[in-house]
Structures are given as structure tokens and as C-alpha cells.
Amino acid sequence: QVRLVESGGGLAQTGDSLRLSCAASGLTFSMYGMAWFRQAPGKEREFVAAVSRSGASTNHAESVKGRFAISKDNAENMVYLQMNSLKPEDTAVYYCAARRSFSGSEEMTRIYDYTNWGQGTQVTVSS
């Protein structure tokens, strides 16, 4: 019954900003840690950013640290990925993922911990 729906992707140029949104339903959102992963053509799906169930803790991949910021709004069942200073290397399909959290402080970066996934939204960055 869990549904995650991404939006906000599109075409951008180097240096532009985009904000991705993920709307969650069918779950008690405050009990789930959330994350963004991305997959470029010919490459494996990779971790981008994650946020704890409360929104208090975040983790960002080194490749996006300082440029991207994940956030979680438990009142609206939404998770966001603010992407600034976009580069062509950011081109990929971006997926929203959910992970049931019991402690609120566990590992957040392992792809196999995430049990629910959105359909993905395409981000294309040109030079």
C-alpha cells in the first residue's frame, strides 16, 4: 500500500538548481527514514542522500555534499532534495526510497535497507 511519487525533475543547465519532491502515502511517515538514490545509464544505482525519521539527521554522498540538501516534512508526508550547482554528472533518474526505522539513529546509506521505492524522475543537466 505504500506509495512514493517523485516530481520536480527536468532539464537544466550546468549551475542551475532544481528541487525534487517525494510524496508518501500508505505509511506512518514519521516512522520511516527516507533517501534519494540515482541511476545513470549504464551505471549502478547509487546513494545520494538520506534523512532520519525525525528529519534531525542527514547524510549526503561525497559527490553531492555542499550542493544538495535532503529534508523531510513529517506534517506533510514529503521529502525533498534541493539540488544546487548542478553538473552534467548529476544526470540520472532519481528515486525516492523509504526505510522503516525503529531506533531513529541507524545506518542510512545501504540500498538494501530500503523497502519501498518511487517510480523515479529524470534529471538531465547539460553544459
N, C-alpha and C positions, 0 to 999 in steps of 0.2 A: 504493500500500500504506500510505501514511501515514494515520494516523487520529488526530484530535484530538476529544476528548469533554469538553464542558464540563458542570459541575454547580455547584450551590450557589445558583442564582437563586431568586427567590421574591418574596413580598410583604413590604414593610417600610414603616415609618412614618418621617417626617422625623426625622433624628437617629440612626436605627438604624445598625447595622453588619451587613455581610454579607461572607462570603469566598467568592469564586468559585474553582473548581478546574478545571484542564485537564489531562487525562491524555493523554499522547502515546505512540504506538506506531508501529512500522514505519519508524523513522528513527534515526539516530545522534544522540540528543538533544543531546549536548554540542556538536555542530557547528551547531546552529540557534539563532538569535536568535528570541525569542518576543514576542508582543504581544497586547494586548487592544484590540479595536475595538468600537464600539457603534453601533446604528442605531435611532433613534426613528421612530415612524410619521410618514410624510411628509417625512422628512429623509434626507440622505445619510449613509452610513456614515462615522464619524469616529474618528480616533485617540484612544485613551485612555491607554495606557501600553505601554512596551516594555522589554525586558531583553536584554542581550547574551548571547552563547552561554555564557559562563562564569558569568553572573549578577552580575558585578562592576559593570556599568554599567547604569543605568536612565534612562528618560526618561518624564516624565508630562506630559500635556496641562495647560495652564494652568487649565482648568476643574475639574480634579480634584487639582491639586498641593496637598499638605498634607493631603489627605483620603484619597486612595487610594495604595496601595503595591503594586507588582508584585514578585514574587520567583520564582526558578527553582531547582528542586531536581534537579540532574543525576543524583543517585543513584537517584531515584525516577521520573524522567521526568515531572515535574509542574511546572506553572507555576500561580501563584496571583495573585489580585487581592484584596487586603484593602481593603474599602470601608468607611470610617467617615464619620460625619456626613452620611448620605445626604440628598439633596434630591429633590424631585419632578422636577427637571430631569435627574436621573440615570436616569429611567425609559427603558428601551430594551432591545433584545435585545443581549446581549454575546457577542462572538465571539472565540474564541481563534485565533491565526494563527501560522504558522511560516515562517521565512525562513532559507535556507541561508546560513551565514556562513563566509567564508574568512579574513578578517582579524581579526575579533573587535572591531573598532573603527569599523565603517562606520555610515552613516546608518541609523536605526532607525524613523523615523516615516512613511515613504512607504508607502501602502497597496498600491501596485503592486509593491513588493518582496516581498510575502508570497504564497507559492505554495500554501500548504495552510491550510485553514480548517475549523473545527469547525462543528457544526450550530447553535450558539447557545443561550443560556439567557436566559430572560426575567427582568428585574429591574423591579419595579414599586414605586415609592415614593409613598405617599400623604401628605397633610398632615393 
